[in-house]
Amino acid sequence: MNEFGIFQENGLSQTRRQLFGRAALGLGTASLAQLMGPSLQAATTSEGMHHKATAKRVIYLFMSGGPSQHDMWDYKPKMQEMFGKDLPEYVRDGQRITGMTSRQKTLPVCPSKYKFTRQENNQDGVWVSELLPHTAKVVKDLCVVHSTFTEAINHDPAITYIQTGSQIPGRPSMGSWLSYGLGNMNENLPGYVVMHAKSSHAEQSLFGRLWGSGFMPSEHQGVLLRSQGDPVLYLGNPKNVSRSDRRNQLDALSALNYEQHQRLGDPEILSRIKQHEMAYRMQTSVPELMDLSSESDETFKLYGEEARQAGTFSACCLNARRLIERGVRNVQIFHRGWDAHGNLPREHESQCKDIDQACAALIIDLKRKGMLEDTLVVWGGEFGRTAYCQGGLKKENYGRDHHPRCFTTWMAGGGVKPGITYGKTDDFGYNIADADGNPLKPQPDKEKHTPGTMHIHDLNATILHLLGIDHKKLTYRYQGRDFRLTDIHGHVIKELLA
């Protein structure tokens, strides 16, 4: 490509200078804060970007693969009477199912084998499965949503959709949008950190695009912390290379990069310089962060002894608390292995044992440190599981297929109402239902919202709202179009706001 071609391509991206020129359209203040340093930035983000924020930070606990709401949260006793009978045609009503069960002659109703207990809260009580005894103890702090839904029915498009707002790869992740809009709170740590927790059933692949910056500058992508070896690759200096040597190398490299930027005007070159400087500062900040030896025995008792083992979900949750204490705005923990097509009881029992105590401990820990009120914790997967059994019908050892029509997520802290449930499903947990139990068939709508439902665009819009961001105003211009996380959809679910 010739130089003219390079400038043409660069013109399709929005530079910082262009961004300032568009400040009146809503992003100038936040981006200016990112450049002007921690003091102005702190003042901006404490009040929120577009309105007063109730949350300063987000910890997103993502259960990759689709946890079964039937066996964990959405209690459906009437299904016991229907065990083994074909799902009534009026319930499915021609809705799409996956190719894995489309060849089945019947769709036999499969109630959960687990006991549910109603946990009292501030409103009317929340039913919680025996698989989650620790989480059941903190339901007074949770906002449980039974009516989350999506259109995607297979893993890769579904997880890409909920993370980036599009089923097609290439868009920035939600963490990148937050980094772009609100900036960092600690110059020695990235604003967006990702961890992968160990799992006994790690079946789904996780791609870097799920925490990537897409068409935004790469400085906004998530930084993946590894559970073994150096938390970040090449964090340590090579043998016989001192820290002062590294500093001199970076200074020389920065000078070359600045010269290249002067010639081409590519904003990505400036992003590269920032990333090199962040990596240099992380050489001292990250090792201290990942060293849990200073945590008390009481803390390990709270999170479980598994928290002493690097890479476990418990250790990741404890590290998430340490990260946000040090000013990291967005932490996301991926826990894989929830795709239970066959032996669901064995797999989900193991999975729930991995996460249950740690989820509850994180809520308790944040609360006792006075951080839950301005830290938003989000739990959920990319979709749920079916009411019918996949494969052979077995009461004790069943499997469930993908189900995007309704599934359960929960949030806590950060300005959401504690101790409430939102949304209902029908007697089969197959469709979202209204207050009278009549099935609803909601679709994402850019004009109006169906009460009692929460599309994944609505979830992301609500998360942004709690952080002081109007999801309709947080945009990024790319190739002549203003993109946003929620595309042309999304509604803030005001019933969830404290």
Buried (B, 14 or more C-beta within 10 A) or exposed (E): EEEEEBEEEBEEBBBBEEBEEBEEEBBBEBBBBBEEEBEBBBEBBEEBBBEEBBBBBBBBBBBBBBBBBBBBBBBBEEBEEBEEEBBBEEBBEEEEBBEBBEEBEEBBBBBBBBEBBEBEBEEEBBBBBBBBBBBBBBBBBBBBBBBBBBBBBBBBBBBBBBBBBBBEBEBBBBBBBBBBBBBBBBBBBBBBBBBBBBBEBBBBEBEEBBBBBBBBBBBBBBBBBBBEEBBBEEBEEEEEEEEEEBEEBBEEEBEEBEEBBEEBBBBBBBBBBEBBEBBBBBBEBBBEBBEBEEBEEEBBEBBBEBBBEBBBBBBBBBBBBBBBBBBBBBBBBBBBBBBBBBBBBBBBBEBBBBBBBBBBBBBBBBBEEEBBBBBBBBBBBBBBBBBBBBBEBBEEEBBBBBBBBBBBBBBBBBBBBBBBBBBBBBBBBBBBBBEEEEBBEBEBEEEEBBEBBBBBBBBBBBBBBBBBBBBBBBBBBBEEEEBBBBBEBBBBBEBBBE
